[in-house]
């Protein structure tokens, strides 16, 4: 059984030090969906990626990287279109700001005809700016709706204001996907950007509407697990911070891996999950994210590097 991650595949481009002749650019394979898929594969769970990947040289490199990592590539679409680039600027605390260059790019061209049959898939994962792009975002929303009674639907909004600065647009789209979601993971930054109401109030509303598990990540302050039975806090793991690129993706990959390893990646099991099992999975996810924060870029850990979940 497989987790299918649906979203973007691109290159994070870091701006290096200036020199008399200009400055260096450091390109790293990335994209939230790409990172989550690779993160799950590195944690030894079967996973596939549904996205558009260009036929250009950068696209070929993306596909080869997925294959080396053990990510199933059967769900890829290969249009003759550019590869998305994300220019990454880091602040003094290692936080990342993104500027995307992807109009007409391959990962924005997933159509309803590209959607797979859902047999053999445990969970569908959606998030980041692919929620908004057309036709990809509309195709993914169709897939989320089709999953009713089948695979779990997982949502990580991963808001990118440089793609769409209007938070009303983001809010409407997040709510459209949340209506189908069994698990929602969202950062405190995303919640404060998109919603005027407190994050816990939004989480409680999602739970009341049928979402079985909400995880609110709060950076160095840890994360909060919200279940129908109540909410619980998990502290962050200590780390030597390099940057936060890929930290949320690493957390989500480990969260889903931990749930799968405990047999909790079904609606029935998730609905009956004891809080202590959810907290153990959260600790595992926090440990994975801390490792990613200790490295440059979205370099997610392998199973042997993370504490037993």
C-alpha angles and dihedrals in degrees: 000000000000141000110224115207114202120199148063134345117195147128125274107216115201119201111231133203118306120249133181089268097046130276140296125256118211111201119200128181109250151125122153096258092043090051094048092050093049090045092055091047091051088053089057101252124129110254140164134197125226111198144105115270121187125245088228124105092268090052093050089053090052091053093047090050092052091049092050090051092051097247113151108248098188091103097057124116115209110203125174093250138112126280116247117248124201116200107213124205118185124209125215091271093054094256117146132229119192135208113188128212106190114115106151091003125154097254090059094058106074108132132192088260089063095057114113132226110264099225111123095017119119099187141006117214122203134177155108124054093330085079088070107034120100132265091000097059094048091048091051092049088054089051092050090053091048090055093072107129090007132065120006114260116226123192129194107172094198091182119218110193092187089066093046119004095187106095091194088066090050092047093052091048095046090050091049091056093038089060087069099034126115093180126029123186116185135166123236089243091055092049095049091047096049105031133050091199123077115279093240090054091053090047091051090051091052091049091049089052092055108276106139100205134018123188120194113194118205105184113232090003092066128234140291127227115210119195132164086261094055143283131291134192126228119191122232119255116247115253142166097250119225098157139322097237108135095005094121091045090051091049091052094046091052092043092056092042091052092049092048092049090055094047091248099124094103130083094243095048093043091050091053096041116136113231092240091060091050091049092051089054090048092053089051091050092048091052091052092049091050091056091051090051089057091061136064112262128342098331101151121199130253123236095260091056096056126073116258109279 
